[in-house]
Amino acid sequence: MKLKTLILLLLLGATCYLFYGYVTTHFSQPALAYKSYVSALIEGDRSQARGDIVNDEALRAFDTHAERMQHLGGTPRLIWYEFISRKESPDGKTVQLVVLCHVRVDPEGEDTYWGKEDRRDRHYVTLMKVNSAWKVASFEDSSTLSGESARAMKRR
């Protein structure tokens, strides 16, 4: 086997390995449930998220929709996800995800197809398997954490 052929086979193998990792991460059932939930969260549509949640704890993130949109600072155009970590429980019924969510936005007065600026937010999500479907049990991002701290300050 020639060196050139060996290098090409190694590159092909590495490409297939990376593609397999991407597909199994981004198109897994927990990831799809998370993405559906985040789409409803960005739109502020509680009714759309009702099928993707386990309990009302996951709906608390919708209480901070105004803060979230202010944090984004514009009209969302494109969303993509960078999965940082995934921890699955030993029984396989709970998954914890840490995701860096990228949202391309257009600031006030701008109108582009892809969005002019990139906003990033780290999401901490716990998903549970209910019957055969994955659903969001808890969700935290910078907007929900700041909203909870503001509510705690008001109680004092």
C-alpha positions in Angstrom: 0.0 0.0 0.0 1.4 3.4 -1.0 1.8 6.2 1.6 -0.7 8.4 -0.4 -3.4 5.7 -0.2 -2.8 5.1 3.5 -3.1 8.9 4.2 -6.3 9.1 2.2 -7.8 6.1 4.1 -6.9 7.6 7.4 -8.5 10.9 6.4 -11.6 9.1 5.2 -11.8 7.1 8.5 -11.4 10.3 10.6 -14.0 12.1 8.6 -16.5 9.2 9.0 -15.8 9.1 12.7 -16.4 12.8 13.1 -19.6 12.6 11.0 -20.9 9.7 13.0 -20.3 11.6 16.3 -22.1 14.6 14.9 -25.1 12.7 13.7 -25.5 10.6 16.9 -25.2 13.7 19.1 -27.4 16.1 17.2 -30.1 13.7 16.1 -30.5 11.7 19.3 -34.0 11.7 20.8 -32.9 13.8 23.9 -31.2 16.4 21.6 -34.3 16.6 19.4 -36.5 17.2 22.4 -34.2 19.9 23.7 -34.1 21.6 20.4 -37.9 21.6 20.1 -38.1 23.1 23.6 -35.5 25.8 22.9 -37.4 26.8 19.7 -40.6 27.2 21.7 -38.6 29.2 24.3 -37.2 31.6 21.8 -40.6 32.2 20.3 -42.1 32.5 23.8 -44.8 29.9 23.0 -45.7 27.9 26.1 -48.3 25.9 24.3 -45.8 24.6 21.8 -43.5 23.4 24.7 -46.3 21.6 26.6 -45.6 18.4 24.8 -41.8 18.6 25.5 -41.9 19.0 29.2 -42.3 16.7 32.2 -43.5 19.2 34.8 -44.1 22.9 35.4 -40.5 23.5 36.5 -39.4 23.5 32.9 -42.0 26.2 32.2 -40.4 28.6 34.6 -37.9 29.5 31.8 -40.8 31.1 29.9 -41.3 33.6 32.7 -38.0 35.3 31.7 -38.8 35.6 28.0 -38.5 39.4 28.1 -35.0 39.2 29.7 -34.0 36.5 27.2 -35.0 38.7 24.2 -33.3 41.7 25.7 -30.1 39.6 26.1 -30.3 38.6 22.5 -30.7 42.2 21.5 -32.4 41.7 18.2 -34.5 39.4 16.0 -33.4 35.8 16.0 -32.6 34.5 12.5 -30.6 31.3 12.9 -30.0 28.9 15.9 -27.4 26.2 16.2 -26.1 24.1 19.0 -22.7 23.1 20.3 -23.1 20.1 22.6 -20.5 20.3 25.3 -21.3 17.4 27.6 -23.8 14.6 28.0 -24.3 12.6 31.2 -26.7 9.7 31.1 -27.9 8.0 34.3 -27.1 4.4 34.9 -30.7 3.3 34.3 -30.9 5.3 31.0 -34.0 7.3 32.0 -32.3 10.7 32.6 -29.8 12.7 30.6 -28.1 15.9 31.5 -26.9 18.1 28.7 -24.7 21.2 28.7 -25.1 23.0 25.4 -23.7 26.2 24.0 -26.6 27.7 22.1 -25.6 30.1 19.3 -28.3 32.5 18.1 -27.6 34.7 15.1 -29.6 38.0 15.5 -30.2 41.2 13.6 -30.0 44.3 15.8 -32.7 46.9 15.6 -32.8 48.4 12.1 -30.9 45.6 10.4 -32.4 42.9 8.2 -30.1 40.2 6.9 -30.8 36.6 6.1 -28.3 34.9 8.5 -28.3 37.5 11.2 -25.5 40.0 11.7 -24.4 39.2 15.3 -23.8 35.9 17.1 -25.2 35.6 20.7 -24.1 32.6 22.8 -25.7 31.2 26.0 -24.9 28.1 28.0 -27.9 25.9 28.7 -28.0 23.3 31.4 -30.8 20.8 30.7 -32.1 17.7 32.3 -34.3 15.4 30.2 -36.3 12.4 31.4 -37.6 9.5 29.5 -41.4 9.3 30.0 -42.9 6.2 28.4 -40.9 6.2 25.1 -40.5 10.0 24.7 -37.8 12.3 26.0 -39.0 15.4 27.8 -37.4 18.4 29.5 -37.4 18.2 33.3 -35.4 21.3 34.1 -33.7 24.1 32.1 -31.3 26.9 33.1 -29.7 29.6 31.1 -28.4 33.1 32.0 -31.9 34.6 31.7 -33.5 32.1 34.1 -30.6 32.3 36.6 -30.8 36.1 36.6 -34.6 36.0 36.9 -34.4 33.7 39.9 -31.8 35.9 41.6 -34.0 39.0 41.0 -37.0 37.2 42.5 -34.9 36.1 45.5 -33.8 39.7 46.1 -37.5 40.9 46.0 -38.5 38.4 48.6 -35.9 39.8 51.1 
